[in-house]
């Protein structure tokens, strides 16, 4: 999944207009978040080796970070470097 990071608002956080986050759609999602987190916690408990899930999140973050820095890395490359 490729993201266009050049459109980000790069102003300091103190200068951002927070009223744009008061949209009804955002508030509805925010209201549903605790229930969805509880569901995720329940499903995660059923995974025999939860470290597998956690490690894939770290690899996804590494891929996203390298994409932001214009250092395109594939998941295959990251898995090959992973010492696990």
Secondary structure, 3 states (H helix, E strand, C coil): CCCCHHHCCCCCHHHCCHHHHCCHHHHHHHHHHHHHHHHHHHHHHCCCCHHHHHHHHHHHHHHHHHHHCCCCCCHHHHHHHCCC
